[in-house]
Amino acid sequence: MPIYEYKCESCNEKFELLQGINEALECKRCGSKELTRLLSTPARPIMGGSSNPGDSGTCCGLTNPCSDPRSCCGA
């Protein structure tokens, strides 16, 4: 089931909802059915295969970000 972000037009509450196909939509705060679905930013893919959270933006473990993986990784 997808997760959507909504804004209630009655109380201005913003919340996320794991939405099923036949699920009735209502505000978690006031119960209103006047909701607007908001656009959410998708998750950004992680480059490389490193599991080290401090190793962001590199492709081969170097300390500087790789602007062109072919130039720094020997590919």
PyMOL Python script that loads the backbone (N, CA, C, O; Angstrom):
from pymol import cmd

cmd.read_pdbstr("""\
ATOM      1  N   MET A   1       0.836  -1.187   0.000  1.00  0.00           N
ATOM      2  CA  MET A   1       0.000   0.000   0.000  1.00  0.00           C
ATOM      3  C   MET A   1       0.878   1.246   0.000  1.00  0.00           C
ATOM      4  O   MET A   1       1.859   1.310   0.741  1.00  0.00           O
ATOM      5  N   PRO A   2       0.541   2.225  -0.811  1.00  0.00           N
ATOM      6  CA  PRO A   2       1.340   3.449  -0.853  1.00  0.00           C
ATOM      7  C   PRO A   2       1.050   4.377   0.323  1.00  0.00           C
ATOM      8  O   PRO A   2      -0.032   4.342   0.908  1.00  0.00           O
ATOM      9  N   ILE A   3       2.034   5.202   0.656  1.00  0.00           N
ATOM     10  CA  ILE A   3       1.876   6.222   1.688  1.00  0.00           C
ATOM     11  C   ILE A   3       1.710   7.561   0.985  1.00  0.00           C
ATOM     12  O   ILE A   3       2.528   7.937   0.145  1.00  0.00           O
ATOM     13  N   TYR A   4       0.646   8.277   1.335  1.00  0.00           N
ATOM     14  CA  TYR A   4       0.381   9.598   0.768  1.00  0.00           C
ATOM     15  C   TYR A   4       0.379  10.634   1.877  1.00  0.00           C
ATOM     16  O   TYR A   4       0.085  10.327   3.032  1.00  0.00           O
ATOM     17  N   GLU A   5       0.714  11.878   1.507  1.00  0.00           N
ATOM     18  CA  GLU A   5       0.682  12.985   2.452  1.00  0.00           C
ATOM     19  C   GLU A   5      -0.543  13.839   2.121  1.00  0.00           C
ATOM     20  O   GLU A   5      -0.792  14.159   0.959  1.00  0.00           O
ATOM     21  N   TYR A   6      -1.304  14.204   3.156  1.00  0.00           N
ATOM     22  CA  TYR A   6      -2.529  14.975   2.986  1.00  0.00           C
ATOM     23  C   TYR A   6      -2.506  16.219   3.865  1.00  0.00           C
ATOM     24  O   TYR A   6      -1.802  16.288   4.872  1.00  0.00           O
ATOM     25  N   LYS A   7      -3.309  17.207   3.443  1.00  0.00           N
ATOM     26  CA  LYS A   7      -3.550  18.396   4.252  1.00  0.00           C
ATOM     27  C   LYS A   7      -5.050  18.518   4.420  1.00  0.00           C
ATOM     28  O   LYS A   7      -5.793  18.458   3.440  1.00  0.00           O
ATOM     29  N   CYS A   8      -5.507  18.691   5.664  1.00  0.00           N
ATOM     30  CA  CYS A   8      -6.920  18.871   5.949  1.00  0.00           C
ATOM     31  C   CYS A   8      -7.293  20.329   5.674  1.00  0.00           C
ATOM     32  O   CYS A   8      -6.635  21.242   6.171  1.00  0.00           O
ATOM     33  N   GLU A   9      -8.336  20.545   4.894  1.00  0.00           N
ATOM     34  CA  GLU A   9      -8.778  21.895   4.566  1.00  0.00           C
ATOM     35  C   GLU A   9      -9.536  22.538   5.727  1.00  0.00           C
ATOM     36  O   GLU A   9      -9.693  23.759   5.754  1.00  0.00           O
ATOM     37  N   SER A  10     -10.006  21.739   6.683  1.00  0.00           N
ATOM     38  CA  SER A  10     -10.752  22.285   7.820  1.00  0.00           C
ATOM     39  C   SER A  10      -9.841  22.789   8.935  1.00  0.00           C
ATOM     40  O   SER A  10     -10.052  23.883   9.459  1.00  0.00           O
ATOM     41  N   CYS A  11      -8.820  21.996   9.306  1.00  0.00           N
ATOM     42  CA  CYS A  11      -7.971  22.375  10.441  1.00  0.00           C
ATOM     43  C   CYS A  11      -6.509  22.604  10.060  1.00  0.00           C
ATOM     44  O   CYS A  11      -5.693  22.905  10.930  1.00  0.00           O
ATOM     45  N   ASN A  12      -6.159  22.466   8.766  1.00  0.00           N
ATOM     46  CA  ASN A  12      -4.802  22.663   8.234  1.00  0.00           C
ATOM     47  C   ASN A  12      -3.772  21.659   8.750  1.00  0.00           C
ATOM     48  O   ASN A  12      -2.571  21.892   8.612  1.00  0.00           O
ATOM     49  N   GLU A  13      -4.209  20.567   9.329  1.00  0.00           N
ATOM     50  CA  GLU A  13      -3.309  19.506   9.790  1.00  0.00           C
ATOM     51  C   GLU A  13      -2.706  18.798   8.574  1.00  0.00           C
ATOM     52  O   GLU A  13      -3.417  18.488   7.618  1.00  0.00           O
ATOM     53  N   LYS A  14      -1.385  18.540   8.613  1.00  0.00           N
ATOM     54  CA  LYS A  14      -0.712  17.751   7.579  1.00  0.00           C
ATOM     55  C   LYS A  14      -0.353  16.407   8.188  1.00  0.00           C
ATOM     56  O   LYS A  14       0.145  16.338   9.311  1.00  0.00           O
ATOM     57  N   PHE A  15      -0.613  15.324   7.431  1.00  0.00           N
ATOM     58  CA  PHE A  15      -0.315  13.992   7.949  1.00  0.00           C
ATOM     59  C   PHE A  15      -0.106  13.026   6.793  1.00  0.00           C
ATOM     60  O   PHE A  15      -0.532  13.278   5.666  1.00  0.00           O
ATOM     61  N   GLU A  16       0.559  11.913   7.097  1.00  0.00           N
ATOM     62  CA  GLU A  16       0.767  10.843   6.127  1.00  0.00           C
ATOM     63  C   GLU A  16      -0.221   9.735   6.410  1.00  0.00           C
ATOM     64  O   GLU A  16      -0.596   9.496   7.558  1.00  0.00           O
ATOM     65  N   LEU A  17      -0.645   9.052   5.340  1.00  0.00           N
ATOM     66  CA  LEU A  17      -1.634   7.993   5.490  1.00  0.00           C
ATOM     67  C   LEU A  17      -1.248   6.823   4.605  1.00  0.00           C
ATOM     68  O   LEU A  17      -1.049   6.984   3.401  1.00  0.00           O
ATOM     69  N   LEU A  18      -1.144   5.652   5.201  1.00  0.00           N
ATOM     70  CA  LEU A  18      -0.940   4.420   4.453  1.00  0.00           C
ATOM     71  C   LEU A  18      -2.311   4.050   3.917  1.00  0.00           C
ATOM     72  O   LEU A  18      -3.175   3.609   4.675  1.00  0.00           O
ATOM     73  N   GLN A  19      -2.519   4.223   2.623  1.00  0.00           N
ATOM     74  CA  GLN A  19      -3.856   4.183   2.051  1.00  0.00           C
ATOM     75  C   GLN A  19      -4.124   2.891   1.303  1.00  0.00           C
ATOM     76  O   GLN A  19      -3.408   2.543   0.364  1.00  0.00           O
ATOM     77  N   GLY A  20      -5.160   2.184   1.728  1.00  0.00           N
ATOM     78  CA  GLY A  20      -5.639   1.016   1.013  1.00  0.00           C
ATOM     79  C   GLY A  20      -6.582   1.431  -0.106  1.00  0.00           C
ATOM     80  O   GLY A  20      -6.960   2.599  -0.193  1.00  0.00           O
ATOM     81  N   ILE A  21      -6.964   0.498  -0.958  1.00  0.00           N
ATOM     82  CA  ILE A  21      -7.795   0.816  -2.125  1.00  0.00           C
ATOM     83  C   ILE A  21      -9.174   1.327  -1.711  1.00  0.00           C
ATOM     84  O   ILE A  21      -9.639   2.330  -2.252  1.00  0.00           O
ATOM     85  N   ASN A  22      -9.820   0.675  -0.788  1.00  0.00           N
ATOM     86  CA  ASN A  22     -11.186   1.040  -0.415  1.00  0.00           C
ATOM     87  C   ASN A  22     -11.266   1.769   0.921  1.00  0.00           C
ATOM     88  O   ASN A  22     -12.336   1.838   1.525  1.00  0.00           O
ATOM     89  N   GLU A  23     -10.168   2.303   1.380  1.00  0.00           N
ATOM     90  CA  GLU A  23     -10.133   2.962   2.689  1.00  0.00           C
ATOM     91  C   GLU A  23     -10.746   4.357   2.614  1.00  0.00           C
ATOM     92  O   GLU A  23     -10.420   5.136   1.719  1.00  0.00           O
ATOM     93  N   ALA A  24     -11.639   4.670   3.561  1.00  0.00           N
ATOM     94  CA  ALA A  24     -12.235   6.005   3.635  1.00  0.00           C
ATOM     95  C   ALA A  24     -11.189   6.979   4.169  1.00  0.00           C
ATOM     96  O   ALA A  24     -10.465   6.661   5.112  1.00  0.00           O
ATOM     97  N   LEU A  25     -11.110   8.154   3.570  1.00  0.00           N
ATOM     98  CA  LEU A  25     -10.127   9.148   3.975  1.00  0.00           C
ATOM     99  C   LEU A  25     -10.770  10.170   4.886  1.00  0.00           C
ATOM    100  O   LEU A  25     -11.824  10.726   4.578  1.00  0.00           O
ATOM    101  N   GLU A  26     -10.117  10.411   6.019  1.00  0.00           N
ATOM    102  CA  GLU A  26     -10.555  11.478   6.912  1.00  0.00           C
ATOM    103  C   GLU A  26      -9.380  11.958   7.742  1.00  0.00           C
ATOM    104  O   GLU A  26      -8.425  11.218   7.978  1.00  0.00           O
ATOM    105  N   CYS A  27      -9.462  13.211   8.185  1.00  0.00           N
ATOM    106  CA  CYS A  27      -8.408  13.826   8.971  1.00  0.00           C
ATOM    107  C   CYS A  27      -8.260  13.097  10.303  1.00  0.00           C
ATOM    108  O   CYS A  27      -9.247  12.791  10.972  1.00  0.00           O
ATOM    109  N   LYS A  28      -7.022  12.826  10.672  1.00  0.00           N
ATOM    110  CA  LYS A  28      -6.755  12.151  11.952  1.00  0.00           C
ATOM    111  C   LYS A  28      -7.063  13.056  13.135  1.00  0.00           C
ATOM    112  O   LYS A  28      -7.320  12.573  14.238  1.00  0.00           O
ATOM    113  N   ARG A  29      -7.039  14.375  12.911  1.00  0.00           N
ATOM    114  CA  ARG A  29      -7.235  15.331  14.008  1.00  0.00           C
ATOM    115  C   ARG A  29      -8.705  15.699  14.217  1.00  0.00           C
ATOM    116  O   ARG A  29      -9.210  15.626  15.337  1.00  0.00           O
ATOM    117  N   CYS A  30      -9.399  16.098  13.128  1.00  0.00           N
ATOM    118  CA  CYS A  30     -10.766  16.600  13.289  1.00  0.00           C
ATOM    119  C   CYS A  30     -11.830  15.724  12.639  1.00  0.00           C
ATOM    120  O   CYS A  30     -13.020  15.951  12.857  1.00  0.00           O
ATOM    121  N   GLY A  31     -11.433  14.727  11.844  1.00  0.00           N
ATOM    122  CA  GLY A  31     -12.391  13.822  11.221  1.00  0.00           C
ATOM    123  C   GLY A  31     -12.983  14.328   9.908  1.00  0.00           C
ATOM    124  O   GLY A  31     -13.842  13.665   9.327  1.00  0.00           O
ATOM    125  N   SER A  32     -12.541  15.487   9.434  1.00  0.00           N
ATOM    126  CA  SER A  32     -13.065  16.049   8.193  1.00  0.00           C
ATOM    127  C   SER A  32     -12.673  15.179   7.006  1.00  0.00           C
ATOM    128  O   SER A  32     -11.623  14.536   7.012  1.00  0.00           O
ATOM    129  N   LYS A  33     -13.521  15.166   5.999  1.00  0.00           N
ATOM    130  CA  LYS A  33     -13.228  14.432   4.765  1.00  0.00           C
ATOM    131  C   LYS A  33     -12.748  15.366   3.664  1.00  0.00           C
ATOM    132  O   LYS A  33     -12.540  14.930   2.532  1.00  0.00           O
ATOM    133  N   GLU A  34     -12.570  16.648   3.982  1.00  0.00           N
ATOM    134  CA  GLU A  34     -12.083  17.636   3.015  1.00  0.00           C
ATOM    135  C   GLU A  34     -10.553  17.659   3.056  1.00  0.00           C
ATOM    136  O   GLU A  34      -9.952  18.463   3.769  1.00  0.00           O
ATOM    137  N   LEU A  35      -9.940  16.770   2.285  1.00  0.00           N
ATOM    138  CA  LEU A  35      -8.489  16.609   2.277  1.00  0.00           C
ATOM    139  C   LEU A  35      -7.915  16.907   0.903  1.00  0.00           C
ATOM    140  O   LEU A  35      -8.557  16.662  -0.118  1.00  0.00           O
ATOM    141  N   THR A  36      -6.717  17.428   0.888  1.00  0.00           N
ATOM    142  CA  THR A  36      -5.971  17.649  -0.344  1.00  0.00           C
ATOM    143  C   THR A  36      -4.719  16.808  -0.283  1.00  0.00           C
ATOM    144  O   THR A  36      -3.952  16.889   0.677  1.00  0.00           O
ATOM    145  N   ARG A  37      -4.506  15.988  -1.323  1.00  0.00           N
ATOM    146  CA  ARG A  37      -3.286  15.176  -1.369  1.00  0.00           C
ATOM    147  C   ARG A  37      -2.133  16.064  -1.814  1.00  0.00           C
ATOM    148  O   ARG A  37      -2.238  16.770  -2.817  1.00  0.00           O
ATOM    149  N   LEU A  38      -1.038  16.031  -1.069  1.00  0.00           N
ATOM    150  CA  LEU A  38       0.130  16.853  -1.339  1.00  0.00           C
ATOM    151  C   LEU A  38       1.147  16.076  -2.158  1.00  0.00           C
ATOM    152  O   LEU A  38       1.184  14.846  -2.111  1.00  0.00           O
ATOM    153  N   LEU A  39       1.969  16.795  -2.905  1.00  0.00           N
ATOM    154  CA  LEU A  39       3.057  16.162  -3.642  1.00  0.00           C
ATOM    155  C   LEU A  39       4.224  15.945  -2.695  1.00  0.00           C
ATOM    156  O   LEU A  39       4.635  16.865  -1.989  1.00  0.00           O
ATOM    157  N   SER A  40       4.745  14.760  -2.678  1.00  0.00           N
ATOM    158  CA  SER A  40       5.873  14.424  -1.817  1.00  0.00           C
ATOM    159  C   SER A  40       7.109  14.209  -2.672  1.00  0.00           C
ATOM    160  O   SER A  40       7.006  13.786  -3.824  1.00  0.00           O
ATOM    161  N   THR A  41       8.269  14.497  -2.116  1.00  0.00           N
ATOM    162  CA  THR A  41       9.532  14.282  -2.792  1.00  0.00           C
ATOM    163  C   THR A  41       9.901  12.807  -2.684  1.00  0.00           C
ATOM    164  O   THR A  41       9.913  12.257  -1.583  1.00  0.00           O
ATOM    165  N   PRO A  42      10.202  12.159  -3.805  1.00  0.00           N
ATOM    166  CA  PRO A  42      10.594  10.746  -3.725  1.00  0.00           C
ATOM    167  C   PRO A  42      11.961  10.593  -3.074  1.00  0.00           C
ATOM    168  O   PRO A  42      12.756  11.533  -3.040  1.00  0.00           O
ATOM    169  N   ALA A  43      12.220   9.407  -2.562  1.00  0.00           N
ATOM    170  CA  ALA A  43      13.511   9.111  -1.944  1.00  0.00           C
ATOM    171  C   ALA A  43      14.603   9.162  -3.003  1.00  0.00           C
ATOM    172  O   ALA A  43      14.381   8.763  -4.147  1.00  0.00           O
ATOM    173  N   ARG A  44      15.783   9.651  -2.627  1.00  0.00           N
ATOM    174  CA  ARG A  44      16.921   9.755  -3.540  1.00  0.00           C
ATOM    175  C   ARG A  44      17.722   8.464  -3.495  1.00  0.00           C
ATOM    176  O   ARG A  44      18.046   7.985  -2.408  1.00  0.00           O
ATOM    177  N   PRO A  45      18.051   7.887  -4.650  1.00  0.00           N
ATOM    178  CA  PRO A  45      18.858   6.665  -4.641  1.00  0.00           C
ATOM    179  C   PRO A  45      20.267   6.951  -4.116  1.00  0.00           C
ATOM    180  O   PRO A  45      20.780   8.060  -4.260  1.00  0.00           O
ATOM    181  N   ILE A  46      20.868   5.960  -3.520  1.00  0.00           N
ATOM    182  CA  ILE A  46      22.214   6.077  -2.968  1.00  0.00           C
ATOM    183  C   ILE A  46      23.197   5.547  -4.000  1.00  0.00           C
ATOM    184  O   ILE A  46      23.009   4.453  -4.532  1.00  0.00           O
ATOM    185  N   MET A  47      24.257   6.323  -4.290  1.00  0.00           N
ATOM    186  CA  MET A  47      25.276   5.884  -5.242  1.00  0.00           C
ATOM    187  C   MET A  47      26.222   4.888  -4.589  1.00  0.00           C
ATOM    188  O   MET A  47      26.469   4.956  -3.385  1.00  0.00           O
ATOM    189  N   GLY A  48      26.730   4.000  -5.352  1.00  0.00           N
ATOM    190  CA  GLY A  48      27.702   3.047  -4.852  1.00  0.00           C
ATOM    191  C   GLY A  48      27.052   1.975  -3.995  1.00  0.00           C
ATOM    192  O   GLY A  48      25.826   1.905  -3.915  1.00  0.00           O
ATOM    193  N   GLY A  49      27.838   1.161  -3.370  1.00  0.00           N
ATOM    194  CA  GLY A  49      27.302   0.084  -2.566  1.00  0.00           C
ATOM    195  C   GLY A  49      27.744   0.167  -1.119  1.00  0.00           C
ATOM    196  O   GLY A  49      27.642  -0.816  -0.386  1.00  0.00           O
ATOM    197  N   SER A  50      28.230   1.311  -0.700  1.00  0.00           N
ATOM    198  CA  SER A  50      28.744   1.445   0.657  1.00  0.00           C
ATOM    199  C   SER A  50      27.625   1.474   1.677  1.00  0.00           C
ATOM    200  O   SER A  50      26.600   2.121   1.460  1.00  0.00           O
ATOM    201  N   SER A  51      27.812   0.786   2.777  1.00  0.00           N
ATOM    202  CA  SER A  51      26.843   0.840   3.868  1.00  0.00           C
ATOM    203  C   SER A  51      27.267   1.847   4.928  1.00  0.00           C
ATOM    204  O   SER A  51      26.620   1.964   5.968  1.00  0.00           O
ATOM    205  N   ASN A  52      28.355   2.575   4.668  1.00  0.00           N
ATOM    206  CA  ASN A  52      28.859   3.570   5.599  1.00  0.00           C
ATOM    207  C   ASN A  52      28.086   4.871   5.420  1.00  0.00           C
ATOM    208  O   ASN A  52      28.200   5.493   4.364  1.00  0.00           O
ATOM    209  N   PRO A  53      27.277   5.326   6.440  1.00  0.00           N
ATOM    210  CA  PRO A  53      26.484   6.527   6.280  1.00  0.00           C
ATOM    211  C   PRO A  53      27.313   7.787   6.065  1.00  0.00           C
ATOM    212  O   PRO A  53      26.805   8.764   5.515  1.00  0.00           O
ATOM    213  N   GLY A  54      28.584   7.790   6.487  1.00  0.00           N
ATOM    214  CA  GLY A  54      29.436   8.950   6.283  1.00  0.00           C
ATOM    215  C   GLY A  54      30.041   9.008   4.893  1.00  0.00           C
ATOM    216  O   GLY A  54      30.720   9.976   4.552  1.00  0.00           O
ATOM    217  N   ASP A  55      29.804   7.994   4.096  1.00  0.00           N
ATOM    218  CA  ASP A  55      30.389   7.890   2.764  1.00  0.00           C
ATOM    219  C   ASP A  55      29.368   8.283   1.700  1.00  0.00           C
ATOM    220  O   ASP A  55      29.080   7.500   0.795  1.00  0.00           O
ATOM    221  N   SER A  56      28.816   9.502   1.807  1.00  0.00           N
ATOM    222  CA  SER A  56      27.790   9.910   0.855  1.00  0.00           C
ATOM    223  C   SER A  56      28.417  10.649  -0.311  1.00  0.00           C
ATOM    224  O   SER A  56      29.354  11.428  -0.134  1.00  0.00           O
ATOM    225  N   GLY A  57      27.899  10.403  -1.500  1.00  0.00           N
ATOM    226  CA  GLY A  57      28.338  11.124  -2.678  1.00  0.00           C
ATOM    227  C   GLY A  57      29.579  10.574  -3.348  1.00  0.00           C
ATOM    228  O   GLY A  57      30.052  11.163  -4.321  1.00  0.00           O
ATOM    229  N   THR A  58      30.123   9.474  -2.869  1.00  0.00           N
ATOM    230  CA  THR A  58      31.281   8.890  -3.531  1.00  0.00           C
ATOM    231  C   THR A  58      30.887   7.556  -4.122  1.00  0.00           C
ATOM    232  O   THR A  58      29.897   6.949  -3.713  1.00  0.00           O
ATOM    233  N   CYS A  59      31.666   7.106  -5.085  1.00  0.00           N
ATOM    234  CA  CYS A  59      31.335   5.836  -5.726  1.00  0.00           C
ATOM    235  C   CYS A  59      32.309   4.730  -5.354  1.00  0.00           C
ATOM    236  O   CYS A  59      32.033   3.556  -5.599  1.00  0.00           O
ATOM    237  N   CYS A  60      33.461   5.094  -4.754  1.00  0.00           N
ATOM    238  CA  CYS A  60      34.453   4.054  -4.490  1.00  0.00           C
ATOM    239  C   CYS A  60      35.195   4.269  -3.165  1.00  0.00           C
ATOM    240  O   CYS A  60      36.314   3.786  -2.995  1.00  0.00           O
ATOM    241  N   GLY A  61      34.576   4.990  -2.235  1.00  0.00           N
ATOM    242  CA  GLY A  61      35.170   5.154  -0.923  1.00  0.00           C
ATOM    243  C   GLY A  61      36.138   6.306  -0.779  1.00  0.00           C
ATOM    244  O   GLY A  61      36.752   6.449   0.278  1.00  0.00           O
ATOM    245  N   LEU A  62      36.303   7.137  -1.797  1.00  0.00           N
ATOM    246  CA  LEU A  62      37.181   8.288  -1.683  1.00  0.00           C
ATOM    247  C   LEU A  62      36.525   9.342  -0.797  1.00  0.00           C
ATOM    248  O   LEU A  62      35.312   9.316  -0.590  1.00  0.00           O
ATOM    249  N   THR A  63      37.321  10.261  -0.279  1.00  0.00           N
ATOM    250  CA  THR A  63      36.762  11.288   0.607  1.00  0.00           C
ATOM    251  C   THR A  63      36.081  12.409  -0.157  1.00  0.00           C
ATOM    252  O   THR A  63      35.215  13.083   0.402  1.00  0.00           O
ATOM    253  N   ASN A  64      36.441  12.633  -1.416  1.00  0.00           N
ATOM    254  CA  ASN A  64      35.814  13.678  -2.216  1.00  0.00           C
ATOM    255  C   ASN A  64      34.710  13.074  -3.078  1.00  0.00           C
ATOM    256  O   ASN A  64      34.847  11.942  -3.542  1.00  0.00           O
ATOM    257  N   PRO A  65      33.605  13.814  -3.303  1.00  0.00           N
ATOM    258  CA  PRO A  65      32.552  13.305  -4.184  1.00  0.00           C
ATOM    259  C   PRO A  65      33.069  13.077  -5.596  1.00  0.00           C
ATOM    260  O   PRO A  65      33.942  13.804  -6.069  1.00  0.00           O
ATOM    261  N   CYS A  66      32.540  12.087  -6.252  1.00  0.00           N
ATOM    262  CA  CYS A  66      32.945  11.763  -7.615  1.00  0.00           C
ATOM    263  C   CYS A  66      32.073  12.531  -8.596  1.00  0.00           C
ATOM    264  O   CYS A  66      30.861  12.319  -8.627  1.00  0.00           O
ATOM    265  N   SER A  67      32.657  13.418  -9.399  1.00  0.00           N
ATOM    266  CA  SER A  67      31.893  14.111 -10.419  1.00  0.00           C
ATOM    267  C   SER A  67      31.743  13.219 -11.650  1.00  0.00           C
ATOM    268  O   SER A  67      30.749  13.303 -12.370  1.00  0.00           O
ATOM    269  N   ASP A  68      32.720  12.383 -11.877  1.00  0.00           N
ATOM    270  CA  ASP A  68      32.687  11.440 -12.996  1.00  0.00           C
ATOM    271  C   ASP A  68      33.283  10.122 -12.496  1.00  0.00           C
ATOM    272  O   ASP A  68      34.502  10.007 -12.367  1.00  0.00           O
ATOM    273  N   PRO A  69      32.427   9.117 -12.211  1.00  0.00           N
ATOM    274  CA  PRO A  69      32.925   7.848 -11.652  1.00  0.00           C
ATOM    275  C   PRO A  69      34.041   7.211 -12.479  1.00  0.00           C
ATOM    276  O   PRO A  69      34.892   6.522 -11.916  1.00  0.00           O
ATOM    277  N   ARG A  70      34.063   7.419 -13.788  1.00  0.00           N
ATOM    278  CA  ARG A  70      35.118   6.820 -14.617  1.00  0.00           C
ATOM    279  C   ARG A  70      36.477   7.396 -14.308  1.00  0.00           C
ATOM    280  O   ARG A  70      37.488   6.719 -14.492  1.00  0.00           O
ATOM    281  N   SER A  71      36.530   8.651 -13.835  1.00  0.00           N
ATOM    282  CA  SER A  71      37.820   9.292 -13.581  1.00  0.00           C
ATOM    283  C   SER A  71      38.401   8.935 -12.221  1.00  0.00           C
ATOM    284  O   SER A  71      39.620   8.991 -12.057  1.00  0.00           O
ATOM    285  N   CYS A  72      37.597   8.576 -11.255  1.00  0.00           N
ATOM    286  CA  CYS A  72      38.130   8.323  -9.922  1.00  0.00           C
ATOM    287  C   CYS A  72      38.086   6.856  -9.505  1.00  0.00           C
ATOM    288  O   CYS A  72      38.754   6.474  -8.544  1.00  0.00           O
ATOM    289  N   CYS A  73      37.335   6.052 -10.185  1.00  0.00           N
ATOM    290  CA  CYS A  73      37.195   4.645  -9.787  1.00  0.00           C
ATOM    291  C   CYS A  73      37.969   3.690 -10.677  1.00  0.00           C
ATOM    292  O   CYS A  73      37.969   2.482 -10.442  1.00  0.00           O
ATOM    293  N   GLY A  74      38.619   4.215 -11.681  1.00  0.00           N
ATOM    294  CA  GLY A  74      39.390   3.367 -12.573  1.00  0.00           C
ATOM    295  C   GLY A  74      38.537   2.543 -13.515  1.00  0.00           C
ATOM    296  O   GLY A  74      39.008   1.549 -14.068  1.00  0.00           O
ATOM    297  N   ALA A  75      37.287   2.940 -13.706  1.00  0.00           N
ATOM    298  CA  ALA A  75      36.389   2.191 -14.593  1.00  0.00           C
ATOM    299  C   ALA A  75      36.615   2.534 -16.037  1.00  0.00           C
ATOM    300  O   ALA A  75      35.942   1.992 -16.913  1.00  0.00           O
TER     301      ALA A  75
END
""", "prot")
cmd.dss("prot")
cmd.show_as("cartoon", "prot")
cmd.util.cbc("prot")
cmd.orient("prot")
